[in-house]
Amino acid sequence: MRLAISTSCFVLAASAMCLAAPASAQSYEPGRILKGIGIGDLRAIVASYQDEVIEEGITENPSLAARSTDGTVYLLLGTACADQAIGCQGVNMQVRFDMDDADYALVNEINMSEQACNTWFDAETKTLGVSRYVVLDYGITMENLRENVNVLLAVSGNVAEYFE
């Protein structure tokens, strides 16, 4: 069974906008400590890979979809965003694949063997997803957040191999 990277779930109305994010650097600064994240920080992470932002405002919080140089579409979604002065205190990272049906035993097997990320199947949207969540409370470096995206992209490539 071949997977297709899902992009249909990223199409939103043209009026969708992010909430105001705190002032944040627009460039990638590896050693900068992030205790909260805004759209500028998400853009900077994507730019550090020389990837392309293909859509912003996927959720009401700072969020975007990006395409890597190898064509993988990934999402960076700010979460826990109650205090706009701080920014979002979590980042949900996802790669989603279009898939008609899934063998739940295989999805569980993948979850057990690729434990750095969560693999899931949504029968309603016919989506196989790979997710990684990062908590920013008390701070992490921008380089560490970028490395978490690397882990997501590597694991999602491994997950795709199960279905080739």
Contacts in CASP RR format, 6 or more apart in sequence:
PFRMAT RR
TARGET T0000
AUTHOR 0000-0000-0000
METHOD contacts of the structure
MODEL  1
MRLAISTSCFVLAASAMCLAAPASAQSYEPGRILKGIGIGDLRAIVASYQ
DEVIEEGITENPSLAARSTDGTVYLLLGTACADQAIGCQGVNMQVRFDMD
DADYALVNEINMSEQACNTWFDAETKTLGVSRYVVLDYGITMENLRENVN
VLLAVSGNVAEYFE
1 99 0 8 1.000
1 163 0 8 1.000
2 163 0 8 1.000
2 164 0 8 1.000
3 97 0 8 1.000
3 98 0 8 1.000
3 99 0 8 1.000
3 128 0 8 1.000
3 160 0 8 1.000
3 163 0 8 1.000
4 97 0 8 1.000
4 98 0 8 1.000
5 71 0 8 1.000
5 72 0 8 1.000
5 73 0 8 1.000
5 95 0 8 1.000
5 96 0 8 1.000
5 97 0 8 1.000
5 98 0 8 1.000
6 73 0 8 1.000
6 96 0 8 1.000
6 97 0 8 1.000
6 98 0 8 1.000
6 127 0 8 1.000
7 54 0 8 1.000
7 65 0 8 1.000
7 73 0 8 1.000
8 98 0 8 1.000
9 96 0 8 1.000
9 125 0 8 1.000
9 127 0 8 1.000
10 54 0 8 1.000
10 55 0 8 1.000
10 58 0 8 1.000
10 65 0 8 1.000
10 73 0 8 1.000
10 75 0 8 1.000
11 55 0 8 1.000
12 55 0 8 1.000
12 57 0 8 1.000
12 58 0 8 1.000
16 57 0 8 1.000
16 58 0 8 1.000
17 57 0 8 1.000
18 39 0 8 1.000
18 56 0 8 1.000
18 57 0 8 1.000
18 60 0 8 1.000
18 61 0 8 1.000
18 62 0 8 1.000
18 63 0 8 1.000
19 60 0 8 1.000
19 61 0 8 1.000
19 62 0 8 1.000
19 81 0 8 1.000
19 84 0 8 1.000
20 84 0 8 1.000
21 38 0 8 1.000
21 39 0 8 1.000
21 40 0 8 1.000
21 62 0 8 1.000
21 84 0 8 1.000
21 87 0 8 1.000
21 88 0 8 1.000
22 36 0 8 1.000
22 38 0 8 1.000
22 84 0 8 1.000
22 85 0 8 1.000
22 86 0 8 1.000
22 87 0 8 1.000
24 37 0 8 1.000
24 38 0 8 1.000
24 40 0 8 1.000
24 41 0 8 1.000
25 32 0 8 1.000
25 40 0 8 1.000
25 41 0 8 1.000
25 44 0 8 1.000
26 40 0 8 1.000
26 43 0 8 1.000
26 44 0 8 1.000
27 44 0 8 1.000
27 47 0 8 1.000
28 44 0 8 1.000
28 45 0 8 1.000
28 47 0 8 1.000
28 48 0 8 1.000
28 142 0 8 1.000
28 146 0 8 1.000
29 44 0 8 1.000
29 142 0 8 1.000
30 141 0 8 1.000
30 142 0 8 1.000
30 143 0 8 1.000
30 146 0 8 1.000
31 141 0 8 1.000
31 142 0 8 1.000
31 143 0 8 1.000
32 141 0 8 1.000
32 142 0 8 1.000
33 139 0 8 1.000
33 140 0 8 1.000
33 141 0 8 1.000
33 142 0 8 1.000
34 41 0 8 1.000
34 136 0 8 1.000
34 139 0 8 1.000
34 140 0 8 1.000
34 141 0 8 1.000
34 142 0 8 1.000
34 145 0 8 1.000
35 86 0 8 1.000
35 89 0 8 1.000
35 136 0 8 1.000
35 137 0 8 1.000
35 138 0 8 1.000
35 139 0 8 1.000
36 86 0 8 1.000
36 87 0 8 1.000
36 88 0 8 1.000
36 89 0 8 1.000
36 90 0 8 1.000
36 136 0 8 1.000
36 139 0 8 1.000
37 62 0 8 1.000
37 78 0 8 1.000
37 87 0 8 1.000
37 88 0 8 1.000
37 89 0 8 1.000
37 90 0 8 1.000
37 91 0 8 1.000
37 136 0 8 1.000
37 145 0 8 1.000
38 62 0 8 1.000
38 78 0 8 1.000
38 87 0 8 1.000
38 88 0 8 1.000
39 56 0 8 1.000
39 62 0 8 1.000
39 63 0 8 1.000
39 64 0 8 1.000
40 62 0 8 1.000
41 62 0 8 1.000
41 142 0 8 1.000
42 62 0 8 1.000
42 63 0 8 1.000
42 64 0 8 1.000
42 76 0 8 1.000
42 78 0 8 1.000
42 91 0 8 1.000
43 53 0 8 1.000
43 64 0 8 1.000
44 142 0 8 1.000
45 76 0 8 1.000
45 142 0 8 1.000
45 145 0 8 1.000
45 146 0 8 1.000
45 149 0 8 1.000
46 52 0 8 1.000
46 53 0 8 1.000
46 64 0 8 1.000
46 66 0 8 1.000
46 76 0 8 1.000
48 146 0 8 1.000
49 68 0 8 1.000
49 69 0 8 1.000
49 146 0 8 1.000
49 149 0 8 1.000
50 69 0 8 1.000
51 66 0 8 1.000
51 67 0 8 1.000
51 68 0 8 1.000
51 69 0 8 1.000
52 66 0 8 1.000
52 67 0 8 1.000
53 64 0 8 1.000
53 65 0 8 1.000
53 66 0 8 1.000
54 64 0 8 1.000
54 65 0 8 1.000
54 66 0 8 1.000
54 67 0 8 1.000
54 73 0 8 1.000
55 64 0 8 1.000
55 65 0 8 1.000
56 63 0 8 1.000
56 64 0 8 1.000
57 63 0 8 1.000
57 64 0 8 1.000
58 64 0 8 1.000
58 65 0 8 1.000
58 75 0 8 1.000
58 77 0 8 1.000
59 77 0 8 1.000
59 78 0 8 1.000
61 77 0 8 1.000
61 78 0 8 1.000
61 79 0 8 1.000
61 81 0 8 1.000
61 88 0 8 1.000
62 78 0 8 1.000
62 81 0 8 1.000
62 87 0 8 1.000
62 88 0 8 1.000
63 75 0 8 1.000
63 76 0 8 1.000
63 77 0 8 1.000
63 78 0 8 1.000
64 75 0 8 1.000
64 76 0 8 1.000
65 73 0 8 1.000
65 74 0 8 1.000
65 75 0 8 1.000
66 73 0 8 1.000
66 74 0 8 1.000
66 75 0 8 1.000
66 76 0 8 1.000
67 73 0 8 1.000
68 74 0 8 1.000
68 153 0 8 1.000
72 95 0 8 1.000
72 153 0 8 1.000
72 156 0 8 1.000
72 157 0 8 1.000
73 95 0 8 1.000
73 96 0 8 1.000
74 93 0 8 1.000
74 94 0 8 1.000
74 95 0 8 1.000
74 149 0 8 1.000
74 152 0 8 1.000
74 153 0 8 1.000
74 156 0 8 1.000
75 92 0 8 1.000
75 93 0 8 1.000
75 94 0 8 1.000
75 95 0 8 1.000
75 96 0 8 1.000
76 91 0 8 1.000
76 92 0 8 1.000
76 93 0 8 1.000
76 149 0 8 1.000
77 91 0 8 1.000
77 92 0 8 1.000
77 93 0 8 1.000
77 94 0 8 1.000
78 88 0 8 1.000
78 90 0 8 1.000
78 91 0 8 1.000
78 92 0 8 1.000
79 88 0 8 1.000
79 89 0 8 1.000
79 90 0 8 1.000
79 91 0 8 1.000
79 92 0 8 1.000
79 133 0 8 1.000
80 88 0 8 1.000
80 89 0 8 1.000
80 90 0 8 1.000
81 87 0 8 1.000
81 88 0 8 1.000
81 89 0 8 1.000
83 89 0 8 1.000
88 136 0 8 1.000
89 135 0 8 1.000
89 136 0 8 1.000
89 137 0 8 1.000
90 133 0 8 1.000
90 134 0 8 1.000
90 135 0 8 1.000
90 136 0 8 1.000
91 133 0 8 1.000
91 134 0 8 1.000
91 136 0 8 1.000
91 145 0 8 1.000
91 148 0 8 1.000
92 131 0 8 1.000
92 132 0 8 1.000
92 133 0 8 1.000
93 131 0 8 1.000
93 132 0 8 1.000
93 133 0 8 1.000
93 134 0 8 1.000
93 148 0 8 1.000
93 149 0 8 1.000
93 152 0 8 1.000
94 129 0 8 1.000
94 130 0 8 1.000
94 131 0 8 1.000
94 132 0 8 1.000
94 152 0 8 1.000
95 129 0 8 1.000
95 130 0 8 1.000
95 152 0 8 1.000
95 153 0 8 1.000
95 156 0 8 1.000
95 157 0 8 1.000
96 127 0 8 1.000
96 128 0 8 1.000
96 129 0 8 1.000
96 130 0 8 1.000
97 127 0 8 1.000
97 128 0 8 1.000
97 129 0 8 1.000
97 159 0 8 1.000
97 160 0 8 1.000
97 163 0 8 1.000
98 126 0 8 1.000
98 127 0 8 1.000
98 128 0 8 1.000
99 121 0 8 1.000
99 126 0 8 1.000
99 127 0 8 1.000
99 128 0 8 1.000
99 163 0 8 1.000
100 126 0 8 1.000
101 123 0 8 1.000
101 126 0 8 1.000
102 121 0 8 1.000
102 123 0 8 1.000
102 128 0 8 1.000
104 121 0 8 1.000
106 162 0 8 1.000
107 119 0 8 1.000
107 120 0 8 1.000
107 121 0 8 1.000
107 128 0 8 1.000
110 119 0 8 1.000
110 159 0 8 1.000
110 162 0 8 1.000
111 118 0 8 1.000
111 119 0 8 1.000
114 130 0 8 1.000
114 155 0 8 1.000
114 158 0 8 1.000
114 159 0 8 1.000
116 132 0 8 1.000
116 151 0 8 1.000
116 155 0 8 1.000
117 130 0 8 1.000
117 131 0 8 1.000
117 132 0 8 1.000
117 151 0 8 1.000
117 152 0 8 1.000
117 155 0 8 1.000
117 156 0 8 1.000
117 159 0 8 1.000
118 130 0 8 1.000
118 131 0 8 1.000
118 132 0 8 1.000
118 133 0 8 1.000
119 128 0 8 1.000
119 129 0 8 1.000
119 130 0 8 1.000
119 131 0 8 1.000
119 159 0 8 1.000
120 128 0 8 1.000
120 129 0 8 1.000
120 131 0 8 1.000
121 127 0 8 1.000
121 128 0 8 1.000
121 129 0 8 1.000
122 129 0 8 1.000
128 159 0 8 1.000
128 163 0 8 1.000
129 156 0 8 1.000
129 159 0 8 1.000
130 152 0 8 1.000
130 155 0 8 1.000
130 156 0 8 1.000
130 159 0 8 1.000
131 152 0 8 1.000
132 148 0 8 1.000
132 151 0 8 1.000
132 152 0 8 1.000
132 155 0 8 1.000
134 140 0 8 1.000
134 145 0 8 1.000
134 148 0 8 1.000
136 145 0 8 1.000
END
